[in-house]
């Protein structure tokens, strides 16, 4: 096996489990959205109005997740396994403290958040109940996010896949039982009487929360059994140096995600001003689009892990080659899925709702974004590579400029001045992704990350 084949094999070994994991997550999101969507546009909107807020809080956990992932990957690459274990312990203590703050804050503000997000009066009560239930599960989701990241940073992408397969299955089953009331199901010539709680949107929230609790318990158990990054639950002493390393790497990523999530909140307000049908279509299109960008997340993880480990070993040429190989493979996969997104737009949205108006609005949005998916995957892979190299500041600056300098003002112009509706908002989002992909490519190719690291080794 030559060097190129060996590199492709390493990339695919890391990426494929993560791609499968993310595709399964997409399928679960499809199932979730389809079940809620069958209750009508108002139910979909009640969920959608809380989505940017949960994204915002998920963004902040990136300070611990990405910082821990990259620090562990670089430590393993440098052969410092004991340090990798101690980093895992510090990440555990950090996520516990962070989760407590988020839970209290979100519950305290839950009554007002849907109102601030522009929810129409008829969905506010449902949206508040949904948010409160989801808030209980967020700390457990944070634990899973951090430890699954550390597992991937160590080179283990199969364990997160197995854990998420189980918990996603539990989520789908829970939705099936909790959303709908008792009913008769026709299977061929057989009629089966199926029990159901009939809790609607609240049932979806409960199912998600319970599955997140189970996922967190399982991943903690798995972490206590890892040979290289074993979690020691008895260790409770903070290490300022290790925490400093985690946050130096992770905080710019958290700021990057915060700039995106806060921008999405403003962007969401632009969309919500178009009414319930556009809001429902926006939510469904976001879910459907995941079929195209979820594979890129798998390649992003591969880029972060490989570049991080090679940087730890001071193999900068290997880091560049691994990123280039990852990008080529990702580009091929993204083109295929973008074609599916463009050609099957009506079918994909139609899986979630019987409303013709919502289907047409969502399909138009999907076709617009399908054109930009290759640039989106470019941004994700090169962001992952820069994170692995410890250069997390530049992705933050790029995202800050593209979100607040392009997407937000352009969406306002296209929606409120040119009156292009939901399509105008998605055109702004596509232009943002194109700009971001090009800038991330330029940043990695300029080798600023390598010069900085070479300076540190002198």
N, C-alpha and C positions, 0 to 999 in steps of 0.2 A: 504493500500500500504506500503510494507516494505521499508527499507532505500535504498536497491539496486535498486528496481524498481523506487523509487522516483528519484534517481540519474540518472538512464537511461532516465527517462522522461525529466529531466532538460537538459541533454546533447542533446537529440534529439530535444527538443523545440528550442534550440539555433542553432543546427547544420543543421536541415532539411531545413529551409528557406535559409541558406547560401549555402547548397549543391545544392538546386534548382536554386538559383541565379547563382552559378558557372557553373552548367550544362547548363543553358540557355546561359551563356556567351560562353561556349564551342560550343554550337549550332550556335551561331552568328559567332564565329570565323570560324566554319566549312563553314557557308554560305559565309562569306567574302572571305575565302581562295578558296572555290570552284568557286566563281564568277571571282575572279582574275585569278585563275588557268586555267579557260576556255580560257583566253587570250593567254596562252602559258607559257612555262618555263621562258622566259625572263621577263615577267610581274611579275611572282612569285618571281624571283630573285631580281627584283628592289625593291619590298617590303621587302624581306628578308634581304637585305644588310643594311637596316636602323633599323631592329628590335633590335639588341643588343644595339644600341645607345639609343633608346627610353627606353629600359630596364634600362640602366645606369641612366638616369635621373629619371625614376620612382623609382629607388632604393633610391635616395637621399631624396625623400619626406617621406620615412619611418621614418626619424628622427622626423617628426611632427606627422605622422599618428599613428605609434605604441606608441610613447610617449604620445600622447593625449588619445589614446584608453586605455592604461594601467592606466594612472593617473586618468582618469575618472572612470574606473571600481573600482579601489582601493578606491577612494573617496566615491563612492556610497556604496561600501561594508562597509565603516566605518561610513556611515550615514551622510556624509558631502556634502549634495546636493548643497549648495551654492558655495562651492569650485568647484564642478563639472561644474557649470555654468560659473564660472570665467575661468576655464581651457579651456572651449569651446571658449570663446572670445579670449583668448591668441593664441589658435591654428589658429583661423581665421586670425588674424593679421600676424602670422608667415607665413601662406601659401600664403598670398597675396604678401608679400615681396619676398619670395622664388620664386614664379611663375614669377615675373617680371624679376628676374635675369636669370632664365632658358630660358625664351622666347628670350631675347636679345642675349644671348650667342649662342643658337641653330640656330637662324636665321643668325647670323654673320658667323657661321662655316658651314652652310648647303652646301656651294659649294664644300667644301673639304672632308666632312665626307664620302660620298660614295667612293671616291678615296682612302682614308685611310683604308676603310674596304675591299679593294681589289675587288671592282666592275669591271666587264669587261667593256671595252669602250662603247659597244653598249647599255648598260643599264644605264649609268651614268646620262644622262639628265633626264630620267624618274625618277630615284631615287632621284635626287635633288629636282625636283618639288614635289614629294610625301612627302619628308621630310619637306619642307617648309610649306606645308599645314597642316601636322600633328602637326608641332611645334605650330601653332596658337591655336590648341585645347588642348595642354598639360596643360596650367595653369588651364583650366576648369576641366580637368581630375584630377588634383591634389586636387582641392577643393572637388570633389566627393570622392576621396580616403580618405581624412582626415575626412570628416564629416560622411561618411558611417562607417568608423572605430569607431568613437566616438559613433555613434548610437548603434553599436554592443557592444561596451564596456559597454553601459548603460543597455544592455540586450535586445535591440530592433533589432532583425535581420529581421523582417518582412518589415519594411519601406524601407531599402536598396533593398530588393527583389522586391518590387513593383516599386520603381523608376527605377531599372535596367531593369525590364521587359519592361517598356514603352520605355526607351531610346534604348534598344537593338532592339526592334521592328522597331523603327524609323530608326535605322542604316541599318537594312536589306532592308527595303523599299527604303531607299535612295540609297543603292548600286544597287538595281534592276533597279532604274530609271536613275541613273547617270553613271554607268559603261558601259551599253550597248547602242547601237544606236536604232533608231526606227526599229521595226521589227514586223512581224506577229507571234502570238503565237497560236498554235493549242491546243484547249481544247476539247477533244472528237471530235465531228463533227463540232464544232464551231471554227471559226478563228477570233481572236481579234487583232486589230492593236494597238500595245502598243508604247506609246511615250518613247523615251530614249534620253539622252543627248549625249551618245557615248564618254564619257570622259576617259574611260578606268581606268588605275591605279589612275589618278588624281580624277576621280569620287569617287573611294573608299575612298580616303583621305578626300575629301570634306564631304562625308556622315559621316565618323567617327568623324570629327571635329564638324559638326553641332550637331550630337547626344550628343557629350560631352558638348557642350555649353548648350543644353537643360537640360541635367542631372544636371549640376552645378547649374543652376537657380532653378530647382525644389528642390534640396537638401537644398539649402540655405533657401528657403521659408519654407520647412519642419522644419528646425532647429530653425527658429524663433517662431515656434509654439509648441516646445517640453516643457513639464511641468518641467522636472528635469534638462535637459541640454540646456535650451533655449538660443539661440544665440542673443546677444544684439548688433545690428549693430551700435549703437550710441557710444559704448564703444571703445575708441581708445588708451587708456593708457596702455603701456606695464608694466607688473608685472614681475620683475626680478626673484622673487622666484618661481612663477608658471612656467614661461618659463624655468627656470633652472631645475625644476622637469621634465618637458616634455622632454627636451633635454638630461638630464642625463639618462633617460630611452631609449629615441629614437635614440640618436646618435650611440650607439653601433650597433643597428639594421640597421641603414643606412649604417654603415661601413660594416656590414655583407652582406647587399645586394650589396654594391659597390664592395666588394671583389668577389662576385659571378658574377655581371654584367661585371666588367672589365675583369674577367677571361673568361666570355662568348665571349667577343670581341676577345680576343686572340684565344680562341677555334674556333670562327667563322672564323678567318683568316686561321686556319688550314683546316677547311671544304671548304672554298671558293677556296683554292688552288687546289681542286679536280675538279673544273669546274662547269659550269652552271647547269648541270643535277643533280649533287650531292648537290649543293646549294639549288636547288628547292626541292629535296627530303628531305633534312634536314628541310627546312621550313615546308613542309607538314607533316612530321613525328612529329615535335614539336606540330603542331596544333592537329593532330590526338591523340597524347599521352594525351592531356588534358582530354580526356574522363576518364582516369584512375586516374589522380592526382587531378582533380578539386574537387571531393568529400572530399579529405583529407583537402583541404582548409577550407571547412565548419566545419570539426571537429577541425581544428586548431583554428578557431575563437571561438568555444565553449570552448576549453581548456583555451585560453587566458582570456575570459570573466569570466568563473567560478573560475579559480585559482585566477585571479585578485580580484574578489569580496570577495572570502574567505580569501585571504591574507589581504585585507582591514579590514575584521572582525576578523583577527588573528585566523582563524580556519585552521590551517596547516594540520591537519589530513583530514579534508574535501577537502582541495586542492589536496592532494595526491590521495584520492579516486576518485575525479572527473576526474583527469587526467587518472587514470587507466581505468575507465569506458569508457572514450572517446577513448582511444587507442584500447580497445577491439572491440568496435563498428566500428571504422575506419578500423581496420584490416580485419574484415569480408567483409565490402563493397569493400575495395581495392582488395581483392582476386577475387571477382566476376568480377570487371572491368578489372583486369589484364588478366583474362581468355578471355574476349572479345577482348582485345588488341592483345593477342597472336594469337587467332584463326581467327580473322577477319582482320588481318593486310593488306592483299591485297585489300580487299573490302574497308577499311577505306581510304587508300591512293588513291584508284581508284575513290573515290567520287570527288577528286579535280583535276585530270589530266587524259588526255587520253594517255599520254606517258608511254609505257610499261617499258622503262628504269627507269624512275622516280618512277613508282609504285614498281618495284622490289627492288630498292635501299631503298626506304622509308619503305617498308614492313620488310626488313631485320633489319633495325634500330629499328622498333617498337617491334619486337620479342625480341631483345636484352634487351630493356628497360623494357619490361613486367616482366622479371625475377626480376628486382630490384625495382618494384613499391612498394612492401610492406615495404622495407627499406626506401624508399622515404617518404611514409606516416608516418612512425615512426619518421623520422627526423622532419617532419612538426608538428606533434602533440606535441612532447616533446619540440620543439622550442616554440610553442605557449604557453605551460604551463610555461616554464621558463620566457617568456616575461610577462605573467600575474603575476609572482612572482617578477618581476622587475629585474631578472637576465638576462640581454641582452648581457653581455660581453662574456659569454662562447659560445653562438651560433656563435658569430662573430669569435672567435678564431678557432672553429671547421670548419666553412665554409672557413676560410682563408687557413687552412692547407689542407682541402680536395680538394678545387678548385686548388690552386697553387702548392700544394705538390703532388697531385695525378692526377687530370684530365688533367691539361695542359701538364706536362711532359709525362704522359702515352699516351695521344692522339698523341703527336709528334712522339713518338717511334712507335706506332701502325700504324700510317698513313704514315710517311715518311721513316721509317727504315724497318718495316715489310710489308709495302705496302698493308694494309688491307682495304684501302679506307674508305668510309663513315662508314662501319661497325666497323672499328677500332676506329673511333672517338666516336661512341656510346657505344662501350665496355668500353672505358675510362670513359664516363659519368655514366654508370651503376655502375662501381667500386666505383666511387666518391660517389654516392648515398648510396651504401651499407655501406661504411666507415662512412659517416655522420650519418646515422640512428643509427648505433651501438654506436657511441660516444655520441650522444644526449641522448640515453637511459641511458647510464652509468652516465652521468652528473646529470640527474634528480634523479635517484635512489640513488645517493650518498648523497642527501639532503643538499648539500652545500648552496642552496638558503634558506632553512629553518633556518639553523644555523646563516646565516647572518641576516635574519629578526628578529630572536629571540634576537640577540645581539642588534639590533636597538631598541627593546622595553624595554630593561632593564634600 
